[in-house]
Amino acid sequence: MEKIHYIKENTDCYILVLIYGSHFEKACFARGMENSLVDHVFNKKFVRKLIDNIIRKK
């Protein structure tokens, strides 16, 4: 954890992380829980594309 803090404070590098969980959880992480649930009701095409992209990135 100290190494992460050092990189954050002393460099302009990005830190990539791997998020474990279901595709639904990853979509909620990307959009936020409320936005993700609203998308499932009102923007189903977007949700399908988002989930498809999550699956392809595995």
PDB file of N, CA, C, O and CB in Angstrom:
ATOM      1  N   MET A   1       0.819  -1.184   0.000  1.00  0.00           N
ATOM      2  CA  MET A   1       0.000   0.000   0.000  1.00  0.00           C
ATOM      3  C   MET A   1       0.865   1.250   0.000  1.00  0.00           C
ATOM      4  O   MET A   1       0.506   2.245  -0.630  1.00  0.00           O
ATOM      5  CB  MET A   1      -0.933  -0.003   1.193  1.00  0.00           C
ATOM      6  N   GLU A   2       1.981   1.220   0.686  1.00  0.00           N
ATOM      7  CA  GLU A   2       2.876   2.378   0.713  1.00  0.00           C
ATOM      8  C   GLU A   2       3.389   2.707  -0.680  1.00  0.00           C
ATOM      9  O   GLU A   2       3.545   3.874  -1.042  1.00  0.00           O
ATOM     10  CB  GLU A   2       4.052   2.123   1.658  1.00  0.00           C
ATOM     11  N   LYS A   3       3.648   1.665  -1.451  1.00  0.00           N
ATOM     12  CA  LYS A   3       4.149   1.868  -2.813  1.00  0.00           C
ATOM     13  C   LYS A   3       3.100   2.601  -3.662  1.00  0.00           C
ATOM     14  O   LYS A   3       3.444   3.472  -4.462  1.00  0.00           O
ATOM     15  CB  LYS A   3       4.519   0.507  -3.465  1.00  0.00           C
ATOM     16  N   ILE A   4       1.843   2.251  -3.487  1.00  0.00           N
ATOM     17  CA  ILE A   4       0.759   2.912  -4.228  1.00  0.00           C
ATOM     18  C   ILE A   4       0.693   4.386  -3.852  1.00  0.00           C
ATOM     19  O   ILE A   4       0.586   5.245  -4.728  1.00  0.00           O
ATOM     20  CB  ILE A   4      -0.601   2.225  -3.946  1.00  0.00           C
ATOM     21  N   HIS A   5       0.754   4.682  -2.575  1.00  0.00           N
ATOM     22  CA  HIS A   5       0.721   6.077  -2.122  1.00  0.00           C
ATOM     23  C   HIS A   5       1.926   6.852  -2.668  1.00  0.00           C
ATOM     24  O   HIS A   5       1.794   8.007  -3.074  1.00  0.00           O
ATOM     25  CB  HIS A   5       0.699   6.144  -0.576  1.00  0.00           C
ATOM     26  N   TYR A   6       3.081   6.220  -2.676  1.00  0.00           N
ATOM     27  CA  TYR A   6       4.276   6.882  -3.203  1.00  0.00           C
ATOM     28  C   TYR A   6       4.093   7.216  -4.681  1.00  0.00           C
ATOM     29  O   TYR A   6       4.386   8.333  -5.107  1.00  0.00           O
ATOM     30  CB  TYR A   6       5.521   5.993  -3.006  1.00  0.00           C
ATOM     31  N   ILE A   7       3.614   6.260  -5.456  1.00  0.00           N
ATOM     32  CA  ILE A   7       3.404   6.481  -6.881  1.00  0.00           C
ATOM     33  C   ILE A   7       2.393   7.602  -7.110  1.00  0.00           C
ATOM     34  O   ILE A   7       2.594   8.459  -7.971  1.00  0.00           O
ATOM     35  CB  ILE A   7       2.929   5.189  -7.561  1.00  0.00           C
ATOM     36  N   LYS A   8       1.323   7.593  -6.347  1.00  0.00           N
ATOM     37  CA  LYS A   8       0.283   8.616  -6.480  1.00  0.00           C
ATOM     38  C   LYS A   8       0.825  10.003  -6.181  1.00  0.00           C
ATOM     39  O   LYS A   8       0.541  10.953  -6.910  1.00  0.00           O
ATOM     40  CB  LYS A   8      -0.886   8.308  -5.555  1.00  0.00           C
ATOM     41  N   GLU A   9       1.598  10.123  -5.122  1.00  0.00           N
ATOM     42  CA  GLU A   9       2.070  11.427  -4.662  1.00  0.00           C
ATOM     43  C   GLU A   9       3.286  11.946  -5.433  1.00  0.00           C
ATOM     44  O   GLU A   9       3.503  13.155  -5.500  1.00  0.00           O
ATOM     45  CB  GLU A   9       2.406  11.349  -3.203  1.00  0.00           C
ATOM     46  N   ASN A  10       4.079  11.042  -6.013  1.00  0.00           N
ATOM     47  CA  ASN A  10       5.369  11.466  -6.566  1.00  0.00           C
ATOM     48  C   ASN A  10       5.542  11.261  -8.061  1.00  0.00           C
ATOM     49  O   ASN A  10       6.600  11.583  -8.603  1.00  0.00           O
ATOM     50  CB  ASN A  10       6.444  10.750  -5.873  1.00  0.00           C
ATOM     51  N   THR A  11       4.536  10.736  -8.739  1.00  0.00           N
ATOM     52  CA  THR A  11       4.659  10.521 -10.183  1.00  0.00           C
ATOM     53  C   THR A  11       3.374  10.946 -10.877  1.00  0.00           C
ATOM     54  O   THR A  11       2.374  11.262 -10.233  1.00  0.00           O
ATOM     55  CB  THR A  11       4.979   9.038 -10.497  1.00  0.00           C
ATOM     56  N   ASP A  12       3.421  10.946 -12.195  1.00  0.00           N
ATOM     57  CA  ASP A  12       2.205  11.209 -12.965  1.00  0.00           C
ATOM     58  C   ASP A  12       1.720   9.921 -13.643  1.00  0.00           C
ATOM     59  O   ASP A  12       1.055   9.963 -14.679  1.00  0.00           O
ATOM     60  CB  ASP A  12       2.457  12.319 -14.022  1.00  0.00           C
ATOM     61  N   CYS A  13       2.063   8.791 -13.046  1.00  0.00           N
ATOM     62  CA  CYS A  13       1.687   7.482 -13.586  1.00  0.00           C
ATOM     63  C   CYS A  13       0.267   7.106 -13.185  1.00  0.00           C
ATOM     64  O   CYS A  13      -0.256   7.576 -12.175  1.00  0.00           O
ATOM     65  CB  CYS A  13       2.666   6.407 -13.108  1.00  0.00           C
ATOM     66  N   TYR A  14      -0.340   6.255 -13.990  1.00  0.00           N
ATOM     67  CA  TYR A  14      -1.641   5.674 -13.671  1.00  0.00           C
ATOM     68  C   TYR A  14      -1.425   4.315 -13.031  1.00  0.00           C
ATOM     69  O   TYR A  14      -0.440   3.632 -13.310  1.00  0.00           O
ATOM     70  CB  TYR A  14      -2.533   5.553 -14.940  1.00  0.00           C
ATOM     71  N   ILE A  15      -2.345   3.934 -12.180  1.00  0.00           N
ATOM     72  CA  ILE A  15      -2.319   2.609 -11.578  1.00  0.00           C
ATOM     73  C   ILE A  15      -3.539   1.852 -12.086  1.00  0.00           C
ATOM     74  O   ILE A  15      -4.676   2.265 -11.857  1.00  0.00           O
ATOM     75  CB  ILE A  15      -2.303   2.685 -10.008  1.00  0.00           C
ATOM     76  N   LEU A  16      -3.299   0.758 -12.768  1.00  0.00           N
ATOM     77  CA  LEU A  16      -4.390  -0.073 -13.273  1.00  0.00           C
ATOM     78  C   LEU A  16      -4.717  -1.144 -12.252  1.00  0.00           C
ATOM     79  O   LEU A  16      -3.823  -1.720 -11.632  1.00  0.00           O
ATOM     80  CB  LEU A  16      -4.022  -0.711 -14.636  1.00  0.00           C
ATOM     81  N   VAL A  17      -6.004  -1.408 -12.079  1.00  0.00           N
ATOM     82  CA  VAL A  17      -6.429  -2.420 -11.127  1.00  0.00           C
ATOM     83  C   VAL A  17      -7.335  -3.432 -11.816  1.00  0.00           C
ATOM     84  O   VAL A  17      -7.968  -3.131 -12.828  1.00  0.00           O
ATOM     85  CB  VAL A  17      -7.148  -1.774  -9.932  1.00  0.00           C
ATOM     86  N   LEU A  18      -7.387  -4.597 -11.270  1.00  0.00           N
ATOM     87  CA  LEU A  18      -8.285  -5.631 -11.744  1.00  0.00           C
ATOM     88  C   LEU A  18      -9.435  -5.724 -10.756  1.00  0.00           C
ATOM     89  O   LEU A  18      -9.223  -5.910  -9.558  1.00  0.00           O
ATOM     90  CB  LEU A  18      -7.553  -7.002 -11.903  1.00  0.00           C
ATOM     91  N   ILE A  19     -10.642  -5.594 -11.261  1.00  0.00           N
ATOM     92  CA  ILE A  19     -11.818  -5.617 -10.399  1.00  0.00           C
ATOM     93  C   ILE A  19     -12.447  -7.004 -10.479  1.00  0.00           C
ATOM     94  O   ILE A  19     -12.853  -7.449 -11.553  1.00  0.00           O
ATOM     95  CB  ILE A  19     -12.844  -4.508 -10.809  1.00  0.00           C
ATOM     96  N   TYR A  20     -12.524  -7.675  -9.349  1.00  0.00           N
ATOM     97  CA  TYR A  20     -13.158  -8.983  -9.295  1.00  0.00           C
ATOM     98  C   TYR A  20     -14.652  -8.804  -9.056  1.00  0.00           C
ATOM     99  O   TYR A  20     -15.072  -7.857  -8.391  1.00  0.00           O
ATOM    100  CB  TYR A  20     -12.524  -9.863  -8.188  1.00  0.00           C
ATOM    101  N   GLY A  21     -15.434  -9.697  -9.590  1.00  0.00           N
ATOM    102  CA  GLY A  21     -16.870  -9.667  -9.357  1.00  0.00           C
ATOM    103  C   GLY A  21     -17.623 -10.015 -10.617  1.00  0.00           C
ATOM    104  O   GLY A  21     -17.037 -10.295 -11.663  1.00  0.00           O
ATOM    105  N   SER A  22     -18.925  -9.991 -10.496  1.00  0.00           N
ATOM    106  CA  SER A  22     -19.780 -10.319 -11.635  1.00  0.00           C
ATOM    107  C   SER A  22     -19.782  -9.168 -12.628  1.00  0.00           C
ATOM    108  O   SER A  22     -19.325  -8.066 -12.327  1.00  0.00           O
ATOM    109  CB  SER A  22     -21.217 -10.634 -11.171  1.00  0.00           C
ATOM    110  N   HIS A  23     -20.301  -9.440 -13.808  1.00  0.00           N
ATOM    111  CA  HIS A  23     -20.394  -8.402 -14.831  1.00  0.00           C
ATOM    112  C   HIS A  23     -21.300  -7.271 -14.352  1.00  0.00           C
ATOM    113  O   HIS A  23     -21.040  -6.101 -14.632  1.00  0.00           O
ATOM    114  CB  HIS A  23     -20.920  -8.988 -16.157  1.00  0.00           C
ATOM    115  N   PHE A  24     -22.352  -7.621 -13.637  1.00  0.00           N
ATOM    116  CA  PHE A  24     -23.252  -6.603 -13.076  1.00  0.00           C
ATOM    117  C   PHE A  24     -22.505  -5.708 -12.098  1.00  0.00           C
ATOM    118  O   PHE A  24     -22.657  -4.487 -12.127  1.00  0.00           O
ATOM    119  CB  PHE A  24     -24.455  -7.267 -12.374  1.00  0.00           C
ATOM    120  N   GLU A  25     -21.699  -6.313 -11.235  1.00  0.00           N
ATOM    121  CA  GLU A  25     -20.933  -5.529 -10.260  1.00  0.00           C
ATOM    122  C   GLU A  25     -19.944  -4.602 -10.950  1.00  0.00           C
ATOM    123  O   GLU A  25     -19.750  -3.465 -10.522  1.00  0.00           O
ATOM    124  CB  GLU A  25     -20.191  -6.454  -9.295  1.00  0.00           C
ATOM    125  N   LYS A  26     -19.325  -5.082 -12.010  1.00  0.00           N
ATOM    126  CA  LYS A  26     -18.383  -4.244 -12.755  1.00  0.00           C
ATOM    127  C   LYS A  26     -19.099  -3.076 -13.418  1.00  0.00           C
ATOM    128  O   LYS A  26     -18.575  -1.963 -13.441  1.00  0.00           O
ATOM    129  CB  LYS A  26     -17.644  -5.076 -13.811  1.00  0.00           C
ATOM    130  N   ALA A  27     -20.291  -3.315 -13.959  1.00  0.00           N
ATOM    131  CA  ALA A  27     -21.076  -2.231 -14.555  1.00  0.00           C
ATOM    132  C   ALA A  27     -21.462  -1.211 -13.492  1.00  0.00           C
ATOM    133  O   ALA A  27     -21.415  -0.006 -13.739  1.00  0.00           O
ATOM    134  CB  ALA A  27     -22.339  -2.786 -15.246  1.00  0.00           C
ATOM    135  N   CYS A  28     -21.840  -1.689 -12.316  1.00  0.00           N
ATOM    136  CA  CYS A  28     -22.186  -0.772 -11.217  1.00  0.00           C
ATOM    137  C   CYS A  28     -20.969   0.024 -10.771  1.00  0.00           C
ATOM    138  O   CYS A  28     -21.089   1.203 -10.439  1.00  0.00           O
ATOM    139  CB  CYS A  28     -22.768  -1.552 -10.023  1.00  0.00           C
ATOM    140  N   PHE A  29     -19.807  -0.602 -10.760  1.00  0.00           N
ATOM    141  CA  PHE A  29     -18.582   0.105 -10.391  1.00  0.00           C
ATOM    142  C   PHE A  29     -18.279   1.201 -11.409  1.00  0.00           C
ATOM    143  O   PHE A  29     -17.867   2.303 -11.047  1.00  0.00           O
ATOM    144  CB  PHE A  29     -17.396  -0.878 -10.289  1.00  0.00           C
ATOM    145  N   ALA A  30     -18.489   0.884 -12.686  1.00  0.00           N
ATOM    146  CA  ALA A  30     -18.185   1.843 -13.753  1.00  0.00           C
ATOM    147  C   ALA A  30     -19.169   3.013 -13.775  1.00  0.00           C
ATOM    148  O   ALA A  30     -18.767   4.151 -14.016  1.00  0.00           O
ATOM    149  CB  ALA A  30     -18.195   1.140 -15.104  1.00  0.00           C
ATOM    150  N   ARG A  31     -20.449   2.746 -13.527  1.00  0.00           N
ATOM    151  CA  ARG A  31     -21.482   3.773 -13.677  1.00  0.00           C
ATOM    152  C   ARG A  31     -22.024   4.300 -12.362  1.00  0.00           C
ATOM    153  O   ARG A  31     -22.661   5.353 -12.329  1.00  0.00           O
ATOM    154  CB  ARG A  31     -22.608   3.231 -14.480  1.00  0.00           C
ATOM    155  N   GLY A  32     -21.776   3.578 -11.277  1.00  0.00           N
ATOM    156  CA  GLY A  32     -22.416   3.906 -10.009  1.00  0.00           C
ATOM    157  C   GLY A  32     -23.700   3.095  -9.907  1.00  0.00           C
ATOM    158  O   GLY A  32     -24.354   2.837 -10.917  1.00  0.00           O
ATOM    159  N   MET A  33     -24.057   2.697  -8.710  1.00  0.00           N
ATOM    160  CA  MET A  33     -25.211   1.810  -8.521  1.00  0.00           C
ATOM    161  C   MET A  33     -26.494   2.430  -9.059  1.00  0.00           C
ATOM    162  O   MET A  33     -27.215   1.788  -9.823  1.00  0.00           O
ATOM    163  CB  MET A  33     -25.382   1.474  -7.043  1.00  0.00           C
ATOM    164  N   GLU A  34     -26.789   3.659  -8.674  1.00  0.00           N
ATOM    165  CA  GLU A  34     -28.049   4.283  -9.092  1.00  0.00           C
ATOM    166  C   GLU A  34     -28.121   4.442 -10.608  1.00  0.00           C
ATOM    167  O   GLU A  34     -29.131   4.102 -11.224  1.00  0.00           O
ATOM    168  CB  GLU A  34     -28.214   5.647  -8.419  1.00  0.00           C
ATOM    169  N   ASN A  35     -27.051   4.957 -11.205  1.00  0.00           N
ATOM    170  CA  ASN A  35     -27.042   5.119 -12.661  1.00  0.00           C
ATOM    171  C   ASN A  35     -27.181   3.777 -13.370  1.00  0.00           C
ATOM    172  O   ASN A  35     -27.884   3.662 -14.374  1.00  0.00           O
ATOM    173  CB  ASN A  35     -25.757   5.815 -13.111  1.00  0.00           C
ATOM    174  N   SER A  36     -26.513   2.780 -12.843  1.00  0.00           N
ATOM    175  CA  SER A  36     -26.572   1.453 -13.462  1.00  0.00           C
ATOM    176  C   SER A  36     -27.989   0.884 -13.417  1.00  0.00           C
ATOM    177  O   SER A  36     -28.462   0.321 -14.404  1.00  0.00           O
ATOM    178  CB  SER A  36     -25.598   0.494 -12.763  1.00  0.00           C
ATOM    179  N   LEU A  37     -28.658   1.026 -12.294  1.00  0.00           N
ATOM    180  CA  LEU A  37     -30.030   0.518 -12.189  1.00  0.00           C
ATOM    181  C   LEU A  37     -30.981   1.292 -13.093  1.00  0.00           C
ATOM    182  O   LEU A  37     -31.867   0.699 -13.709  1.00  0.00           O
ATOM    183  CB  LEU A  37     -30.516   0.593 -10.741  1.00  0.00           C
ATOM    184  N   VAL A  38     -30.808   2.601 -13.178  1.00  0.00           N
ATOM    185  CA  VAL A  38     -31.635   3.411 -14.089  1.00  0.00           C
ATOM    186  C   VAL A  38     -31.376   2.995 -15.529  1.00  0.00           C
ATOM    187  O   VAL A  38     -32.311   2.890 -16.323  1.00  0.00           O
ATOM    188  CB  VAL A  38     -31.345   4.927 -13.905  1.00  0.00           C
ATOM    189  N   ASP A  39     -30.110   2.756 -15.872  1.00  0.00           N
ATOM    190  CA  ASP A  39     -29.775   2.294 -17.223  1.00  0.00           C
ATOM    191  C   ASP A  39     -30.489   0.991 -17.557  1.00  0.00           C
ATOM    192  O   ASP A  39     -30.964   0.811 -18.678  1.00  0.00           O
ATOM    193  CB  ASP A  39     -28.262   2.109 -17.363  1.00  0.00           C
ATOM    194  N   HIS A  40     -30.567   0.082 -16.588  1.00  0.00           N
ATOM    195  CA  HIS A  40     -31.232  -1.201 -16.833  1.00  0.00           C
ATOM    196  C   HIS A  40     -32.709  -1.017 -17.174  1.00  0.00           C
ATOM    197  O   HIS A  40     -33.290  -1.847 -17.874  1.00  0.00           O
ATOM    198  CB  HIS A  40     -31.092  -2.108 -15.614  1.00  0.00           C
ATOM    199  N   VAL A  41     -33.312   0.047 -16.692  1.00  0.00           N
ATOM    200  CA  VAL A  41     -34.733   0.292 -16.959  1.00  0.00           C
ATOM    201  C   VAL A  41     -34.918   1.101 -18.232  1.00  0.00           C
ATOM    202  O   VAL A  41     -35.760   0.764 -19.064  1.00  0.00           O
ATOM    203  CB  VAL A  41     -35.384   1.019 -15.780  1.00  0.00           C
ATOM    204  N   PHE A  42     -34.136   2.171 -18.392  1.00  0.00           N
ATOM    205  CA  PHE A  42     -34.397   3.128 -19.463  1.00  0.00           C
ATOM    206  C   PHE A  42     -33.414   3.096 -20.625  1.00  0.00           C
ATOM    207  O   PHE A  42     -33.668   3.719 -21.656  1.00  0.00           O
ATOM    208  CB  PHE A  42     -34.408   4.480 -18.900  1.00  0.00           C
ATOM    209  N   ASN A  43     -32.311   2.394 -20.487  1.00  0.00           N
ATOM    210  CA  ASN A  43     -31.292   2.419 -21.533  1.00  0.00           C
ATOM    211  C   ASN A  43     -30.708   1.025 -21.741  1.00  0.00           C
ATOM    212  O   ASN A  43     -29.504   0.814 -21.590  1.00  0.00           O
ATOM    213  CB  ASN A  43     -30.176   3.420 -21.179  1.00  0.00           C
ATOM    214  N   LYS A  44     -31.563   0.093 -22.086  1.00  0.00           N
ATOM    215  CA  LYS A  44     -31.172  -1.311 -22.175  1.00  0.00           C
ATOM    216  C   LYS A  44     -30.111  -1.563 -23.247  1.00  0.00           C
ATOM    217  O   LYS A  44     -29.253  -2.429 -23.073  1.00  0.00           O
ATOM    218  CB  LYS A  44     -32.387  -2.162 -22.456  1.00  0.00           C
ATOM    219  N   LYS A  45     -30.159  -0.813 -24.357  1.00  0.00           N
ATOM    220  CA  LYS A  45     -29.143  -0.987 -25.402  1.00  0.00           C
ATOM    221  C   LYS A  45     -27.756  -0.617 -24.876  1.00  0.00           C
ATOM    222  O   LYS A  45     -26.772  -1.293 -25.173  1.00  0.00           O
ATOM    223  CB  LYS A  45     -29.487  -0.130 -26.639  1.00  0.00           C
ATOM    224  N   PHE A  46     -27.688   0.462 -24.093  1.00  0.00           N
ATOM    225  CA  PHE A  46     -26.414   0.876 -23.503  1.00  0.00           C
ATOM    226  C   PHE A  46     -25.892  -0.204 -22.553  1.00  0.00           C
ATOM    227  O   PHE A  46     -24.709  -0.541 -22.572  1.00  0.00           O
ATOM    228  CB  PHE A  46     -26.572   2.220 -22.753  1.00  0.00           C
ATOM    229  N   VAL A  47     -26.787  -0.737 -21.727  1.00  0.00           N
ATOM    230  CA  VAL A  47     -26.388  -1.773 -20.766  1.00  0.00           C
ATOM    231  C   VAL A  47     -25.857  -2.995 -21.502  1.00  0.00           C
ATOM    232  O   VAL A  47     -24.846  -3.572 -21.103  1.00  0.00           O
ATOM    233  CB  VAL A  47     -27.576  -2.167 -19.859  1.00  0.00           C
ATOM    234  N   ARG A  48     -26.528  -3.386 -22.561  1.00  0.00           N
ATOM    235  CA  ARG A  48     -26.073  -4.548 -23.331  1.00  0.00           C
ATOM    236  C   ARG A  48     -24.674  -4.306 -23.880  1.00  0.00           C
ATOM    237  O   ARG A  48     -23.822  -5.191 -23.809  1.00  0.00           O
ATOM    238  CB  ARG A  48     -27.051  -4.857 -24.482  1.00  0.00           C
ATOM    239  N   LYS A  49     -24.423  -3.102 -24.435  1.00  0.00           N
ATOM    240  CA  LYS A  49     -23.093  -2.782 -24.966  1.00  0.00           C
ATOM    241  C   LYS A  49     -22.053  -2.748 -23.854  1.00  0.00           C
ATOM    242  O   LYS A  49     -20.938  -3.242 -24.028  1.00  0.00           O
ATOM    243  CB  LYS A  49     -23.118  -1.435 -25.701  1.00  0.00           C
ATOM    244  N   LEU A  50     -22.412  -2.171 -22.721  1.00  0.00           N
ATOM    245  CA  LEU A  50     -21.489  -2.098 -21.595  1.00  0.00           C
ATOM    246  C   LEU A  50     -21.108  -3.498 -21.110  1.00  0.00           C
ATOM    247  O   LEU A  50     -19.927  -3.793 -20.930  1.00  0.00           O
ATOM    248  CB  LEU A  50     -22.109  -1.289 -20.450  1.00  0.00           C
ATOM    249  N   ILE A  51     -22.092  -4.344 -20.900  1.00  0.00           N
ATOM    250  CA  ILE A  51     -21.834  -5.714 -20.440  1.00  0.00           C
ATOM    251  C   ILE A  51     -21.027  -6.484 -21.476  1.00  0.00           C
ATOM    252  O   ILE A  51     -20.103  -7.218 -21.126  1.00  0.00           O
ATOM    253  CB  ILE A  51     -23.157  -6.447 -20.147  1.00  0.00           C
ATOM    254  N   ASP A  52     -21.375  -6.320 -22.758  1.00  0.00           N
ATOM    255  CA  ASP A  52     -20.595  -6.997 -23.823  1.00  0.00           C
ATOM    256  C   ASP A  52     -19.136  -6.563 -23.797  1.00  0.00           C
ATOM    257  O   ASP A  52     -18.238  -7.389 -23.963  1.00  0.00           O
ATOM    258  CB  ASP A  52     -21.201  -6.699 -25.215  1.00  0.00           C
ATOM    259  N   ASN A  53     -18.892  -5.263 -23.589  1.00  0.00           N
ATOM    260  CA  ASN A  53     -17.517  -4.777 -23.512  1.00  0.00           C
ATOM    261  C   ASN A  53     -16.798  -5.327 -22.281  1.00  0.00           C
ATOM    262  O   ASN A  53     -15.617  -5.665 -22.352  1.00  0.00           O
ATOM    263  CB  ASN A  53     -17.499  -3.249 -23.489  1.00  0.00           C
ATOM    264  N   ILE A  54     -17.495  -5.416 -21.172  1.00  0.00           N
ATOM    265  CA  ILE A  54     -16.896  -5.978 -19.958  1.00  0.00           C
ATOM    266  C   ILE A  54     -16.506  -7.443 -20.189  1.00  0.00           C
ATOM    267  O   ILE A  54     -15.424  -7.878 -19.795  1.00  0.00           O
ATOM    268  CB  ILE A  54     -17.876  -5.863 -18.761  1.00  0.00           C
ATOM    269  N   ILE A  55     -17.398  -8.186 -20.828  1.00  0.00           N
ATOM    270  CA  ILE A  55     -17.129  -9.597 -21.094  1.00  0.00           C
ATOM    271  C   ILE A  55     -15.931  -9.752 -22.024  1.00  0.00           C
ATOM    272  O   ILE A  55     -15.079 -10.612 -21.798  1.00  0.00           O
ATOM    273  CB  ILE A  55     -18.366 -10.275 -21.703  1.00  0.00           C
ATOM    274  N   ARG A  56     -15.857  -8.934 -23.061  1.00  0.00           N
ATOM    275  CA  ARG A  56     -14.741  -9.037 -24.026  1.00  0.00           C
ATOM    276  C   ARG A  56     -13.413  -8.663 -23.417  1.00  0.00           C
ATOM    277  O   ARG A  56     -12.380  -9.141 -23.885  1.00  0.00           O
ATOM    278  CB  ARG A  56     -14.999  -8.155 -25.227  1.00  0.00           C
ATOM    279  N   LYS A  57     -13.392  -7.829 -22.393  1.00  0.00           N
ATOM    280  CA  LYS A  57     -12.135  -7.370 -21.782  1.00  0.00           C
ATOM    281  C   LYS A  57     -11.567  -8.374 -20.800  1.00  0.00           C
ATOM    282  O   LYS A  57     -10.458  -8.179 -20.302  1.00  0.00           O
ATOM    283  CB  LYS A  57     -12.349  -6.049 -21.079  1.00  0.00           C
ATOM    284  N   LYS A  58     -12.298  -9.451 -20.505  1.00  0.00           N
ATOM    285  CA  LYS A  58     -11.832 -10.444 -19.520  1.00  0.00           C
ATOM    286  C   LYS A  58     -10.523 -11.008 -19.912  1.00  0.00           C
ATOM    287  O   LYS A  58      -9.979 -11.855 -19.204  1.00  0.00           O
ATOM    288  CB  LYS A  58     -12.826 -11.560 -19.353  1.00  0.00           C
TER     289      LYS A  58
END
